[in-house]
Amino acid sequence: MSRLSRTALLCSLQLLLMVVIIDSASAQSRDGNPPSNSGPAPQSAPSAAKNEIRVRTNEVIVPVTVLGDHGEPVLDLRETDFHVFDGGVEQKIVRWDLDGDPLAIALLLETSTHIKSTAPTIHRLASVFTENIMALDGEAAVITYDTDVSVRQPFTQDHDLVETAIAQAKFEAPETRLYDGLARGIALLEDQPTNRHRVLLVVGESSDSGSDAKLGQVLRDAELANISIYTIGVTSIGLNTSANDIFGGKLPPLKVSKHTPPISAQRPGPDNIGGPYLDYISPAIWLIERGTSEIKNHQLEVAVAATGGVHYRAFRDDTIRAALDKIGSELYAQYTLSYMPSADVQPGFREIKVTVSRPETTVRTRPGYYLASPN
């Protein structure tokens, strides 16, 4: 057989083989069975990933602190003792735990020249932070804010790296971009695994200057990412001065738009420096619904009210250390509840309420979360 004939015969056989393969694949498709050739099948993988993200987004995680009548943590409650309501409708608790999830803590430090006198104290807090809050299995990142916002240490479990980042903080710039710092900390925490208890801890003044971010939008993001904000408010006057010396026994009032709900006493008795407990939840929700920053003074108190954390005012050198001790103790003595709200929840602020069957207890948790309109 000539070379030309052999070539023609080979081409004919190849064409026949292709027809058989195509016909077989078509028959399998008609029968409802997948074809032997994978072809475009890998497109199904992104669809699965999207479903996973959707489920994760819909899970609402609710850290709950329960205190007895003397302020001591109550640690012997059972799952059946808890009831959680979303928009007034009781939800089925899908996960319940006590001190179960490891911590992911973003430490946000103000490093403006306004509080330069506090620098030695803040530097000495490095080991207290790693020992009392990071502990054995926690991860932490260190962020500073002044005229700029900088990540000094990405998330790590290495205590030495975290302590070095805190100890090397320099207080050299004039502005206090608090809201931008909050936004950066929340963005870092959003990337942490969902099985970690996400916490943003702020040490700084309760004021902002120069930020592009809006406090209301920042708090929306924190709520949707299941982030609790804890704050320690220091003063530019110094840490060796009492609250009475600074304010004559009165803290500067919360200044907001004339349309904001009024601030009222939340419950009787003094707070951690002897002043009245004030209700910052109403103005916090007001800001979240608007997504704005129409507020002056007490920004840290509003931030913790929106996310279920605690604010401590530090007017003496030892109160910062005491505040860290208290925050660490609380974070490791919290109950964690989660539930899946229905798919048809309406946009806007969704109120969360948690009750327990134990009498004479105080329950603290996040007040809710904000769902933006899909449009």
C-alpha positions in Angstrom: 0.0 0.0 0.0 1.4 3.4 -1.0 2.1 6.1 1.7 -0.8 8.2 0.4 -3.2 5.3 0.7 -2.0 4.5 4.3 -2.5 8.2 5.2 -6.1 8.2 3.8 -6.9 5.0 5.7 -5.6 6.4 9.0 -7.7 9.6 8.6 -10.8 7.5 7.9 -10.3 5.4 11.0 -9.7 8.5 13.2 -12.9 10.1 11.9 -14.9 6.9 12.6 -13.6 6.8 16.1 -14.6 10.4 16.8 -18.1 9.7 15.5 -18.5 6.7 17.9 -17.3 8.7 20.9 -19.7 11.6 20.2 -22.6 9.3 19.6 -21.9 7.5 22.9 -21.7 10.8 24.9 -25.0 11.9 23.3 -26.7 8.7 24.3 -25.5 9.0 27.9 -26.8 12.6 28.1 -30.2 11.4 26.8 -30.3 8.7 29.5 -29.5 11.3 32.2 -26.0 9.9 32.9 -22.9 12.1 32.9 -20.7 11.7 29.8 -17.4 9.9 30.2 -15.5 13.1 29.1 -15.5 15.6 32.0 -15.6 18.6 29.6 -17.0 21.7 31.4 -18.0 19.7 34.6 -15.6 21.6 36.9 -17.9 24.6 36.8 -20.0 22.9 39.5 -17.2 23.6 42.1 -17.7 27.4 42.2 -21.4 26.8 42.7 -20.7 24.7 45.8 -18.3 27.4 47.1 -21.0 30.1 46.7 -23.5 28.0 48.7 -21.0 27.6 51.5 -20.4 31.4 51.6 -24.1 32.0 51.7 -24.6 29.6 54.6 -21.7 31.2 56.5 -23.1 34.7 56.0 -26.6 33.7 57.3 -25.3 32.2 60.6 -25.7 34.7 63.4 -23.3 34.1 66.2 -24.2 35.6 69.5 -21.6 35.8 72.4 -23.5 36.1 75.6 -22.3 37.2 79.0 -24.4 36.2 82.0 -23.7 37.9 85.4 -25.1 37.1 88.9 -26.5 39.7 91.2 -23.0 40.6 92.5 -21.5 40.9 89.0 -19.9 37.5 89.0 -20.0 35.3 85.9 -22.7 32.5 85.8 -21.1 29.5 84.3 -23.4 26.6 85.1 -26.3 27.3 82.6 -27.4 24.7 80.1 -28.5 25.2 76.5 -32.2 24.8 77.5 -31.8 27.8 79.8 -31.3 30.1 76.8 -33.9 31.7 74.5 -32.8 33.8 71.6 -35.2 36.1 69.6 -34.6 37.7 66.2 -37.1 40.5 65.5 -39.2 39.2 68.4 -39.4 35.7 66.9 -37.8 32.9 68.9 -35.0 31.1 67.0 -33.8 27.5 67.1 -30.3 27.4 68.6 -28.1 25.4 66.3 -24.9 25.7 68.3 -24.3 26.3 72.0 -21.0 26.4 73.9 -19.2 27.9 76.9 -15.7 29.2 76.2 -15.5 27.0 73.1 -14.1 29.0 70.2 -10.5 30.2 70.2 -10.0 33.9 70.1 -9.0 36.1 67.1 -8.2 39.6 68.6 -7.3 42.7 66.6 -5.6 45.1 69.0 -6.1 48.7 67.8 -3.8 51.2 69.5 -4.1 55.0 69.2 -0.5 56.4 68.6 -1.3 60.1 68.2 0.7 62.8 70.0 -2.5 63.6 72.0 -1.8 60.6 74.3 2.0 60.5 74.1 2.2 60.7 77.9 0.6 57.3 78.0 3.2 55.6 75.8 5.3 54.0 78.6 2.1 52.5 80.1 0.9 51.1 76.8 4.3 49.7 76.1 4.3 47.8 79.4 0.9 46.3 78.5 2.4 44.0 76.0 2.9 41.0 78.2 -0.4 41.6 80.0 -2.2 41.4 76.7 -0.5 38.2 75.5 -0.9 36.4 78.8 -4.4 37.4 79.8 -6.1 37.8 76.4 -4.2 35.8 73.8 -3.5 33.0 76.3 -2.5 29.7 74.9 -4.5 29.3 71.6 -5.5 32.9 70.7 -4.3 34.8 67.7 -3.7 38.5 67.6 -2.9 41.3 65.2 -1.6 44.8 66.2 -2.8 47.9 64.4 -2.0 51.5 65.1 -3.8 54.6 64.1 -3.0 58.3 64.1 -2.6 60.3 60.9 -2.3 56.9 59.2 -3.5 53.4 59.9 -0.8 50.7 59.9 -0.8 47.0 60.5 2.2 46.5 62.8 1.8 42.8 63.1 -0.5 40.5 61.1 -2.4 37.8 62.9 -0.1 35.4 64.7 0.0 33.1 67.7 3.6 34.1 68.5 3.5 36.1 71.7 7.0 37.6 71.2 6.0 39.1 67.8 2.9 40.7 69.3 4.7 42.1 72.3 7.4 43.5 70.1 4.8 45.3 67.9 3.2 46.8 71.0 6.5 47.8 72.6 7.7 49.5 69.4 4.7 51.7 68.9 5.7 55.4 68.4 3.4 58.4 69.2 4.5 60.9 66.7 1.5 62.1 64.5 -1.3 64.5 65.4 -4.5 63.1 64.0 -6.7 60.3 65.4 -8.3 58.3 62.5 -10.3 56.1 64.8 -13.0 55.1 62.4 -10.5 54.2 59.7 -8.6 52.1 62.3 -11.9 50.3 63.2 -12.6 49.6 59.6 -9.1 48.2 59.1 -9.4 46.0 62.2 -12.8 44.7 61.1 -11.4 43.9 57.6 -8.6 41.8 59.1 -11.0 40.0 61.4 -13.4 39.2 58.5 -10.6 37.1 57.0 -10.3 35.0 60.1 -11.9 31.5 60.3 -15.5 31.5 61.3 -14.8 29.1 64.1 -12.9 31.8 66.0 -14.5 34.3 68.4 -13.7 37.6 66.6 -12.8 40.5 68.9 -11.6 44.1 68.2 -9.9 45.7 71.3 -9.4 49.4 71.1 -7.0 51.4 73.4 -7.3 55.1 72.7 -9.4 58.3 73.1 -13.1 58.4 72.3 -12.7 60.8 69.4 -12.0 60.9 65.7 -10.4 63.3 63.3 -9.7 62.9 59.6 -11.3 59.5 59.0 -12.8 58.6 55.6 -14.8 55.7 57.1 -18.2 56.4 58.7 -18.9 55.0 62.2 -22.4 53.8 61.3 -21.1 51.8 58.4 -18.2 50.4 60.4 -20.6 49.1 63.1 -22.8 47.6 60.4 -19.8 45.6 59.1 -18.8 44.6 62.6 -22.3 43.2 63.3 -22.5 41.3 60.1 -19.0 39.7 60.7 -20.0 38.7 64.3 -17.3 40.9 65.8 -17.4 42.1 69.4 -15.8 45.5 70.2 -14.2 46.1 73.6 -12.6 49.4 74.4 -10.3 51.1 76.9 -10.6 54.8 76.8 -7.5 56.7 77.8 -7.2 60.5 78.2 -4.9 63.0 76.7 -4.4 64.6 80.1 -2.5 61.6 81.5 -3.1 58.5 83.5 -2.2 59.9 86.9 -5.2 62.1 87.1 -8.6 61.2 88.6 -11.9 61.4 86.7 -13.1 64.1 89.2 -9.9 66.2 88.5 -10.5 66.1 84.8 -14.3 66.6 84.5 -15.3 67.8 87.9 -17.2 64.5 88.4 -19.0 64.9 85.0 -18.0 63.4 81.7 -18.4 65.5 78.5 -21.9 64.9 77.0 -22.6 62.9 73.9 -23.0 65.3 71.0 -25.0 64.1 68.1 -27.5 65.3 65.5 -30.7 66.9 67.0 -32.6 63.9 65.6 -30.7 61.3 67.6 -32.6 59.5 70.5 -31.7 61.0 73.9 -29.2 59.3 76.2 -30.7 58.1 79.5 -29.6 56.2 82.6 -29.6 52.5 81.8 -29.8 51.0 85.3 -29.0 52.3 88.8 -25.6 52.1 90.4 -22.2 53.4 89.4 -20.1 52.2 86.4 -16.4 51.3 86.7 -15.3 54.8 87.6 -18.3 55.8 89.7 -20.5 57.5 87.1 -24.0 56.4 86.1 -24.6 53.6 83.6 -25.8 55.3 80.4 -27.8 53.8 77.5 -25.8 54.1 74.3 -27.7 51.4 72.4 -30.4 53.8 71.0 -27.9 56.2 69.4 -25.8 53.3 68.3 -28.8 51.8 66.4 -29.6 55.2 65.0 -26.1 55.6 63.6 -26.1 52.1 62.2 -29.4 52.6 60.4 -28.1 55.8 58.8 -24.6 54.6 58.2 -23.2 58.0 59.2 -20.9 59.5 61.8 -23.1 62.2 63.3 -21.6 62.0 66.7 -19.0 63.7 68.9 -17.6 62.3 72.2 -18.3 58.8 73.5 -17.7 57.1 70.2 -16.1 54.1 71.9 -19.1 53.7 74.2 -21.4 53.7 71.2 -19.2 51.1 69.4 -19.3 48.6 72.3 -23.1 49.2 72.8 -23.6 48.2 69.1 -21.7 44.9 69.4 -22.2 43.7 73.0 -18.7 44.6 74.4 -17.6 46.6 77.4 -16.0 50.1 77.6 -13.5 50.9 80.4 -12.3 54.4 81.1 -8.7 54.6 82.2 -7.8 57.6 84.3 -5.0 56.0 86.3 -2.0 54.0 85.3 -3.2 50.8 86.9 -6.7 50.9 85.5 -5.6 49.9 82.0 -4.0 46.7 83.4 -7.2 46.1 85.4 -9.3 46.6 82.4 -7.3 44.1 80.4 -7.7 41.6 83.2 -11.4 42.1 83.2 -11.8 41.8 79.5 -9.7 38.7 79.4 -11.7 37.1 82.1 -15.0 37.9 80.4 -13.9 36.6 77.0 -13.0 33.2 78.5 -16.3 33.0 80.4 -18.8 33.7 77.6 -21.5 31.5 76.2 -21.7 31.3 72.4 -25.1 30.8 70.7 -25.8 30.7 67.0 -28.9 30.4 64.9 -29.9 30.6 61.2 -32.5 33.3 60.6 -35.2 32.7 58.0 -34.3 33.5 54.4 -37.1 36.1 54.1 -36.0 38.5 56.9 -36.6 42.1 55.9 -33.7 44.6 55.3 -32.9 47.0 58.1 -31.8 46.7 61.7 -32.7 43.2 63.2 -33.0 43.3 67.0 -31.5 40.3 68.9 -32.7 39.6 72.4 -31.4 36.8 74.7 -33.1 35.7 77.9 -32.1 33.0 80.4 -34.4 31.1 82.8 -32.2 31.9 85.8 -33.7 34.7 87.9 -31.6 37.6 89.3 -29.1 37.5 86.4 -28.0 40.2 83.9 -27.6 39.1 80.3 -25.4 41.2 77.9 -25.1 40.5 74.2 -25.1 42.3 70.9 -28.4 44.3 70.3 -28.8 43.1 66.7 -27.4 43.4 63.2 -28.1 45.4 60.1 -29.2 43.9 56.8 -28.8 46.2 53.8 -31.4 46.2 51.0 -30.3 43.9 48.1 -30.8 47.0 45.8 
